[in-house]
Structure formats: structure tokens, C-alpha cells
Amino acid sequence: MRPAPRLPEHPDFLWSDAPPKKAYDVVVVGGGGHGLATAYHLAKDHGITDVAVLEKGWLAGGNMARNTTIIRSNYLWDESAGIYEHSLRLWETLEEELGTSVLFSQRGVLNLAHSLPDIREGKRRVNANQLNGLDAQWLTPEEIGRLVPILDVTDRPRHPVLGGTFQPRAGIAKHDHVAWGYARAAHALGVDIIQGCEVGGFVTDGDRVTAVETSRGRIGLGRLALCAAGHSSVLADLLGVRLPVQSHPLQALVSELLEPVLDTVVMSNAVHVYVSQAHKGELVMGAGVDPQVGYGQRGSFHVIQDQMAAAVELFPIFARAHVLRTWAGIVDVTPDASPIIGHLDGWANAYLNCGWGTGGFKATPGVGSVYAATVAREHPHPLAEPFALDRFVTGRLIDEHGAAAVAH
Ligand SMILES: Cc1cc2nc3c(=O)[nH]c(=O)nc-3n(C[C@H](O)[C@H](O)[C@H](O)COP(=O)(O)OP(=O)(O)OC[C@H]3O[C@@H](n4cnc5c(N)ncnc54)[C@H](O)[C@@H]3O)c2cc1C
């Protein structure tokens, strides 16, 4: 078992909470990982430092610090492999980039197959991933048993393990450290981070958005970059754009702190659970989205119950662990389970980044660089181009349901 890395001290200085100025070149709405990373890259890569990140609550109080931090790039289609692998490469140097520890741990992510369709889908994905140069592997039940000895690979479970896909470079990181790291680095480059500042309306002139109406007054802008995850459709609606996005609660939970027992991330679509062990020792588990739509950040108890039953079926030794805490975030799900990045249709100076659903944490550094380039150049970055909103009109969908179902 690899020793858990030491948690770093909370840094003395993070960022100062700026009072809003009258106007900014770029206003980013949403102080989650994507908004902060975008602001950082606008400043660092494009010299655009007159930037405000407006956050209605507290920094990273949305999905950013509610997610289960799984990072991987083994999606099926070329377009997805392009953007997620770009992001994974940025994760590999993020600590040096931000000058702070984010506890990125490449412990591998294993997706279990429990049926013939699972095997076909998994092998198809491994082949597609390898053609895209990704480190994807197919493992037999014996190899899985050696990799994760506490997993039941006998024929006892209701859904026996028949194999699995494995990406060794995948892993986890510490989400709040990632948010602090981006906030600190963006702030050092001149970005204003404004918390407790809810955007409730827009001022427009022709096809341009000229200001946002916020709980702290009107703020003028040259360009608008929406990064509001589960609340994106509410904001776009205020600009007359109906997004093909549904917002669902997605739950997760942690156990009490345990000795190290699991150093790989394990996911199962069929049994419907995924598990990793965080640096501190708690088991981190999640499942699929709650079926109802809503913005309540509360899920239903039966989802947690089913997820626990599934976890114990795969990992009998978890039967004695206790659940410490459960929570939910609001995830923005598109019809093809792929994100939307690019111009907000109908508006000359407004941009949209949303639809990452259950899997946008891993994309944080990638979104930051790609979305910032799109906003800065007022033209889609090549990796963003296929993810434009108009694919729901042209029909050029990027169907990632197979890679993104329970798999975050
Ligand atoms: C339980 C759970 C588990 C997950 N697990 C994973 C995982 O393992 N791996 C993975 O890759 N992804 C995972 N995700 C998905 C991931 O968290 C999201 O896709 C990603 O965090 C979205 O980008 P973000 O960080 O910017 O979102 P958020 O942190 O939600 O940022 C959006 C921000 O916008 C703010 N906002 C909204 N409306 C307004 C407004 N009107 N004015 C101002 N601010 C506003 C919100 O308060 C919020 O802070 C998970 C999500 C959840 C909920």
C-alpha cells in the first residue's frame, strides 16, 4: 500500500475579497473551479487581467468542493479524448503551475465490467482510447483481484466482475486545494474575486451584453463568461437562450477515517457505485444522479441506501464502515452527456461553459485554458469547437453516455 501523502498546511495568504469595480473587461460568473481556472488563464496566457469572478455564495461552494475528485481522460470519442487528455496533462504539472499542492495522486481508475455488453463496451473504449494515444488497458478478473485485493472477484456477487478497463495515469486530487490554488494564482495576477455577489439580470444593447445586475450593484463588462454549472440554464434563460440542459442533484458520501485499504479508484456502472479512499483515509463514494430535476442541493435517501448496498456487495469489508456525511450538488446534464463550450448563441460578447454534468472536476485545468482562449480570441479554441451549442441543431452529438454514466 502506498503511504498517503502528508496534507499541506493551509497557506497563510489565499486572496483578498475585492469590492466590485464599476466595470471589467471580462466578467466571469461562477466562482467554482471552472470560473477560477478560466480567470487564471485569461490573465496568465492572454494578459487579460481586468477580470472579475462573481460568486453568489462562497468560493467553490458549488460543485467544486462537493465532487468526488475523479480525474481521467478515457472517454470514447476523439473530441472528448482531446479535451480530457489535454486536461489530464495539465493536472500532471498543476502543482508547479500554481505553486501549491493539490494532492494530485495518479493511483489509476478501474471501471468494472459485469456483463457481455459491459465487456464489449469496455473493450471498444480501450481500443478507441489506445488509438488516441491514451494509457487504457483491459484487465482480466485475476488482474483486477491482484490490483484491488479487497474487491470480491468471485462469482458470489449478484453482478460478478468479468473484467474491467483501467487507466493508470488517472486518479484523484484535493478539490478545495485546487480552488484555493487557482484563486490565489489568479488574484496574484490582478483578477478580482468577489464572493457574495449573485448575478440576477443582464443589461443589453443590441446583440451585446453590457452589464450584469448583481446583489452588489450593476457591474459593466466587455465580455461575459458564464461558468455557473448547475445554474447555467437559469442564467442563459435571462438572456433568452433555452439551453438543452437539465439540472439534477448528484449525491456523494464519505465514511469515517480508515486505515489505507484502497489505492485505486473503482467504478461500476452495473452495480452503480464508485469508491476511492481519500488522502485523509475516508472512503469517498458516489452513484448516479437523482432522477428528479431541481436546484435544492439535496438528494433522496434511497439513492444513498442503494449505493451502500452496491458498495458492500463489491467490497464485503466495507460492511463495518460507518457513513459520516452525505451531501449533494447540482449537476448540469446535456442530452449527449458532453459539455457545451463556446459562444452563447445570439450574443456577440457572451460565452458559455456548462453541461459537464457529473464529470467536470477533471476538466478544470483544461476548461481553464481552452475556455479562456475562446473568450480571449473571441473564437473557439480547436478543442472547444466540437462542443459548440449548435451541435444540438446540427445533430453532431458527442454521445458519452457509456463513459459518463455512473463514471464521473
Ligand atoms: C457529488 C458530486 C460528485 C462529482 N464527482 C465528480 C468526479 O468525481 N469527477 C469529476 O470530474 N467531476 C465530478 N463532479 C462534477 C463536477 O463537480 C462539476 O462538473 C464541476 O465542478 C463543474 O464546474 P465548477 O467547478 O465550476 O462548478 P461549481 O463549483 O458548481 O461552480 C459554479 C458556481 O457558480 C455559482 N453561481 C451559480 N449561479 C450564480 C449566479 N447567478 N451568480 C453568481 N454565481 C453563481 C455557484 O454558486 C457555483 O459556485 C461531481 C459533482 C457532484 C455534485
The ligand as an ORCA input file, in Angstrom:
! r2SCAN-3c Opt
* xyz 0 1
  C     -21.483     14.775     -5.740
  C     -20.696     15.126     -6.976
  C     -19.664     14.310     -7.376
  C     -18.916     14.629     -8.510
  N     -17.837     13.859     -8.811
  C     -17.023     14.211     -9.831
  C     -15.831     13.467    -10.069
  O     -15.509     12.517     -9.349
  N     -15.052     13.838    -11.111
  C     -15.385     14.878    -11.919
  O     -14.644     15.132    -12.883
  N     -16.491     15.631    -11.687
  C     -17.319     15.325    -10.673
  N     -18.452     16.061    -10.426
  C     -18.823     17.147    -11.347
  C     -18.046     18.419    -11.088
  O     -18.081     18.739     -9.719
  C     -18.629     19.566    -11.918
  O     -18.803     19.174    -13.255
  C     -17.717     20.778    -11.895
  O     -17.344     21.078    -10.573
  C     -18.429     21.968    -12.549
  O     -17.605     23.121    -12.662
  P     -17.392     24.169    -11.463
  O     -16.387     23.607    -10.534
  O     -17.058     25.474    -11.999
  O     -18.862     24.203    -10.813
  P     -19.334     24.881     -9.481
  O     -18.331     24.727     -8.390
  O     -20.718     24.416     -9.203
  O     -19.322     26.432     -9.876
  C     -20.435     27.163    -10.335
  C     -20.580     28.349     -9.400
  O     -21.498     29.275     -9.953
  C     -22.127     29.916     -8.881
  N     -23.337     30.564     -9.363
  C     -24.460     29.979     -9.823
  N     -25.372     30.906    -10.174
  C     -24.789     32.111     -9.933
  C     -25.231     33.451    -10.079
  N     -26.463     33.735    -10.528
  N     -24.377     34.454     -9.748
  C     -23.131     34.180     -9.284
  N     -22.674     32.924     -9.103
  C     -23.486     31.912     -9.431
  C     -22.395     28.768     -7.898
  O     -22.613     29.248     -6.585
  C     -21.128     27.948     -8.032
  O     -20.167     28.257     -7.037
  C     -19.238     15.774     -9.292
  C     -20.285     16.604     -8.894
  C     -21.014     16.290     -7.740
  C     -22.114     17.201     -7.310
*
